[in-house]
Amino acid sequence: MSKSTWSPGWLTALIALILTAGTAGSWFAAALALTSPMVAADAAEPIEEVPFDTGPKLIALTFDDGPRRSTTTALLDGLSQRGVQATFFLIGAQVEHNEDILLRMDQEGHQIGIHTFDHVKLTGLSKTDFNTQVDRTRQLLVSVLGHNDLLLRPPYGMTDAGVKQNAGCPIILWSIDPEDWKDQNAPRVVQHVVSNARDGGIILMHDIFPESVEAALEIVDQLHAQGYLFVTVDELFAQRHVPLEAGKSYTNAYP
């Protein structure tokens, strides 16, 4: 049997290998110590949430049955002071001698619509009778204003197939009705409208009662304080990218 011979060179190589392994282990541990806290810090960093911008809250203030010189003028004064535009659905029989009020409405950015000539129900009317109420009023308003971008609000909000077929323009109803004509109680009207206000809503009021004018201006002030922006009916639907079509009825532009 041959006897193995121990070699100093072999021992030197073994020591070098151990030292190298130890150095690598220390380096690896140090690397982990340096990087681990950074990874943990990154993981714990809160992510800032960016809220989705839905834009301002929009609402349309609309008035029926005018114009009446005393109350409509007071309303226009108050709206002008607040920088607010509204939509007025007018009675044709009341336009005569109030043409200057219509022109003021138009010049101050308000929208104007048709509320028939004599405030009669449009449902069940013949085409001739319908035209007497709607087209006659349309022609009268166009003669004063010089443009025909008019909307229709049927009295009492009543529509049928004939109304839709003969309207010749969009039909605008409402989503908030405080029935201000019933008791002409300004505080009650304000409370009803403000508590039922909603982004995209359409408020129905009447500009022929002093109490309604008082209530309307208080409503504007309170809803302004809640971040609402008052717009005309056309602006409301345009901002919501909803095209208004002739013969179709609209009650709101909720987002």
C-alpha positions in Angstrom: 0.0 0.0 0.0 1.4 3.4 -1.0 1.6 6.2 1.7 0.0 9.6 0.7 2.3 12.5 1.0 1.1 15.7 2.8 1.8 18.9 0.8 2.1 22.4 2.2 0.7 23.8 -1.1 -2.5 21.9 -0.7 -3.0 23.5 2.8 -2.4 26.9 1.4 -5.1 26.4 -1.2 -7.6 25.2 1.4 -7.0 28.3 3.6 -7.4 30.6 0.6 -10.7 29.0 -0.3 -12.1 29.4 3.3 -11.1 33.0 3.4 -12.6 33.7 0.1 -15.9 32.1 1.1 -15.9 34.1 4.4 -15.3 37.3 2.6 -18.1 36.6 0.1 -20.5 35.8 2.9 -19.7 39.0 4.8 -20.1 41.0 1.6 -23.5 39.4 0.9 -24.7 40.0 4.4 -23.6 43.6 4.3 -25.4 44.0 1.0 -28.6 42.6 2.4 -28.2 44.9 5.4 -27.9 47.9 3.2 -30.7 47.1 0.7 -33.4 45.5 3.0 -34.3 48.7 4.9 -34.7 50.5 1.5 -37.1 47.9 0.2 -39.1 48.0 3.4 -39.2 51.8 3.3 -40.4 51.7 -0.3 -43.1 49.2 0.5 -44.4 51.3 3.4 -44.5 54.6 1.5 -48.2 55.7 1.3 -49.6 56.3 -2.2 -51.3 59.6 -2.6 -54.8 59.2 -4.0 -55.8 61.8 -6.6 -59.5 62.4 -6.6 -61.4 62.1 -9.9 -62.5 65.6 -11.0 -66.2 65.4 -11.8 -66.4 69.2 -12.3 -68.6 71.7 -10.6 -72.1 70.8 -9.4 -74.5 72.2 -12.0 -78.2 73.2 -11.6 -80.7 75.1 -13.8 -83.1 77.6 -12.3 -86.2 78.0 -14.5 -89.3 80.3 -14.3 -92.7 79.9 -15.9 -95.7 82.3 -16.6 -93.8 85.6 -17.1 -93.0 88.1 -17.9 -94.5 90.4 -15.3 -92.8 93.8 -15.3 -92.7 94.3 -11.5 -91.6 90.9 -10.4 -89.6 89.8 -13.4 -87.5 93.0 -13.4 -86.8 92.6 -9.7 -85.7 89.0 -10.3 -83.4 90.0 -13.2 -81.8 92.7 -11.0 -81.1 90.1 -8.3 -79.7 87.5 -10.8 -77.5 90.1 -12.4 -76.0 91.1 -9.0 -75.2 87.4 -8.4 -73.9 86.7 -12.0 -76.5 84.0 -12.5 -78.3 83.0 -15.7 -81.7 81.3 -15.7 -84.2 80.0 -18.2 -87.6 81.7 -18.7 -90.6 80.0 -20.3 -92.9 82.8 -21.3 -96.6 83.3 -22.0 -97.1 84.8 -25.4 -100.1 86.9 -24.3 -97.8 88.7 -21.8 -95.1 89.7 -24.3 -96.8 92.8 -25.6 -95.5 95.9 -23.8 -92.8 93.8 -22.2 -90.5 93.4 -25.2 -87.8 95.3 -23.4 -87.7 92.7 -20.7 -87.3 90.0 -23.2 -84.4 91.8 -24.8 -82.8 92.4 -21.4 -83.1 88.6 -20.6 -81.4 87.8 -23.9 -78.7 90.4 -23.5 -77.8 89.2 -20.0 -77.4 85.6 -21.1 -80.7 84.1 -19.9 -82.4 81.5 -22.0 -85.9 82.0 -23.3 -88.6 79.3 -24.0 -92.2 78.9 -24.9 -95.0 78.3 -22.3 -97.9 78.6 -24.8 -99.8 81.8 -25.6 -102.6 81.5 -23.1 -101.3 78.9 -20.6 -103.6 76.0 -21.8 -103.0 72.3 -21.7 -101.5 71.1 -25.0 -102.6 67.5 -24.7 -105.4 66.4 -27.0 -105.3 69.6 -29.1 -105.7 69.5 -32.9 -102.7 70.6 -34.9 -104.4 73.9 -35.6 -105.0 74.6 -31.9 -101.6 73.5 -31.0 -100.0 75.9 -33.5 -102.2 78.7 -32.1 -100.6 78.2 -28.7 -97.0 77.2 -29.6 -96.1 78.4 -33.1 -97.9 81.7 -32.5 -95.8 82.2 -29.4 -92.6 81.1 -31.2 -93.2 83.6 -34.0 -93.8 86.4 -31.5 -90.6 85.6 -29.6 -88.5 85.3 -32.8 -89.8 88.7 -33.9 -88.5 90.2 -30.7 -85.3 88.3 -30.2 -84.3 87.6 -33.8 -83.4 83.9 -33.2 -85.3 80.6 -32.9 -83.3 78.5 -30.5 -86.4 78.2 -28.3 -87.4 75.4 -25.9 -90.9 74.3 -25.0 -92.4 73.7 -21.5 -96.0 72.6 -21.7 -98.3 74.0 -19.0 -98.6 71.5 -16.1 -95.8 69.4 -17.6 -98.5 67.5 -19.6 -97.4 65.8 -22.8 -98.8 63.2 -25.2 -97.9 61.8 -28.6 -99.3 64.9 -30.3 -97.3 67.3 -28.2 -94.1 65.4 -28.9 -94.9 65.2 -32.6 -95.8 68.9 -33.0 -93.4 70.5 -30.5 -90.7 71.4 -33.1 -88.1 71.7 -30.3 -87.0 69.9 -27.1 -89.5 69.7 -24.3 -88.1 70.7 -20.9 -89.8 69.5 -17.7 -88.2 69.6 -14.2 -86.9 67.6 -11.3 -87.5 70.0 -8.4 -91.0 71.6 -7.9 -91.6 73.5 -4.7 -95.1 74.5 -5.8 -94.3 78.1 -5.1 -97.7 79.2 -6.5 -99.7 77.4 -3.8 -99.0 79.4 -0.7 -96.3 81.8 -1.8 -94.3 81.0 1.4 -90.7 82.0 0.6 -89.1 80.2 3.6 -90.9 76.9 2.8 -90.0 77.2 -0.9 -86.3 77.8 -0.1 -86.2 74.8 2.3 -87.8 72.5 -0.3 -85.5 73.4 -3.1 -82.2 73.5 -1.1 -83.0 70.2 0.6 -83.8 68.5 -2.8 -81.0 70.1 -4.8 -78.9 67.7 -6.8 -76.2 68.0 -9.4 -77.9 68.2 -12.8 -81.3 69.2 -11.4 -83.8 71.5 -13.0 -85.7 73.8 -10.6 -89.3 74.9 -11.5 -90.5 78.3 -10.1 -92.7 81.2 -11.2 -91.5 84.8 -11.6 -94.9 86.4 -11.2 -95.0 86.3 -7.4 -92.9 88.6 -5.2 -92.4 85.8 -2.7 -91.0 83.5 -5.4 -88.5 86.2 -6.4 -87.4 86.5 -2.8 -87.2 82.7 -2.5 -85.3 82.3 -5.8 -82.5 84.7 -4.8 -82.1 83.1 -1.4 -81.9 79.7 -3.1 -79.1 81.0 -5.3 -77.2 82.3 -2.3 -77.6 79.1 -0.3 -76.7 76.8 -3.2 -73.8 79.0 -4.2 -72.5 78.4 -0.7 -72.7 74.7 -1.3 -70.6 74.9 -4.5 -73.4 74.9 -7.1 -73.0 76.7 -10.4 -76.2 78.0 -12.0 -76.5 77.5 -15.8 -79.2 77.7 -18.4 -81.0 74.6 -19.6 -79.0 74.5 -22.8 -75.7 74.9 -20.9 -76.7 72.2 -18.4 -77.2 69.5 -21.1 -74.2 70.7 -23.2 -71.9 70.3 -20.1 -73.2 66.8 -19.7 -72.8 66.0 -23.4 -76.5 65.2 -23.8 -77.8 66.5 -27.2 -81.3 68.0 -26.9 -83.7 66.6 -29.6 -87.0 68.0 -30.9 -90.0 66.2 -29.5 -88.2 64.6 -26.6 -88.8 65.4 -23.0 -86.1 66.1 -20.4 -86.4 66.4 -16.6 -82.8 66.5 -15.5 -79.1 66.0 -16.5 -77.9 64.0 -13.5 -74.3 62.8 -14.0 
